[in-house]
Amino acid sequence: MFKKIISIILQLFIMIMLFVVIVSLPMLFINGKKVGIHVEHFFTQCIHVISALIHPEELKLKMATQVATVSNNVQIFKIQEREFPLFPLIFKPYTYSLVLILGALIVSICSSFLCSIIAAVSPRRVQRVIEEAVFFLKTIPDVFLIFFLQLFMVSIYRYTGFLPLHPFSTMQNTSIVLPLLILAIIPTISLFQFQMLLINEEQKQDYVMFARAKGFGNMYILCRHIFRNMVVSVVNHIESILLALITSLFVFEYMFNIRGLFSILISGQDPVIIVYLLLLFIVPMYGVIVGLNWLRRKLYA
């Protein structure tokens, strides 16, 4: 146990050093207006980033804010870039991005298990229809799906005056349910197809035929035996699902006008801020992966 904790701490330290090197790498080739190899300038920047990480209370975050001005008795709203302390301002976009990622992961796991149970106990003809519908949904690009559902929400509001879900975020209203549900669609489909493949393989095993011969129903065999045998493979697949969600988050933040962690990362922040934001996001994701690995070892034991 002690060795495992030391290993995790060492991995986190290596991760921090890697982020510091990445954000400082441009200084290896650029020093002011000079282009070349500047090793001393690169190490100076690395030391500066590391020392700044020790004092997070001094870090400033650049944010675009809406400022109201009056000109000729007309109120005009302008967007100005201002600097704010990193903490606690970063907590809102940070929490927002984490809720989207982890919420979509939980929704996709629960939805895929429910859909796989329904499909597994359904007649073969119904299974074929479900699989074809799922395959069709998987071929639809995320961007098209986002645009279509946003337009659908706007159309409902236009004709009924009722807005079921906010199609995009504004300074007054934050959209979270719709992007979370759309973000969960592709992982749900991927997990569902993977689970159906495992279920079909397990149903060919001798223990399933033996259980049916003893008179057990399909639902009992599925929940009591098949799911228990395939849960390890599903846990292994969840790690790739989590990585896919992370890579999709940037597109979702842009399409829904979300002021999340990824949109701040690409908004021209200082290297120290970028390292802090990466650590704030990666460490919880790393914790989830460590937890999944622990669960996998427990299930294998």
Secondary structure, DSSP 8 states (H G I E B T S, - for coil): -HHHHHHHHHHHHHHHHHHHHHHHTHHHHEETTEES--HHHHHHHHHHHHHHHT-GGG-EEEEEEEEEEEETTEEEEEEEEEEEEHHHHTHHHHHHHHHHHHHHHHHHHHHHHHHHHHHHHS-HHHHHHHHHHHHHHHHS-HHHHHHHHHHHHHHHHHHHS--SS-SS--SS----HHHHHHHTHHHHHHHHHHHHHHHHHHTTSHHHHHHHHTT--HHHHIIIIIHHHHHHHHHHHHHHHHHHHHHHHHHHHHHTT---HHHHHTS---HHHHHHHHHHHHHHHHHHHHHHHHHHHHHH-
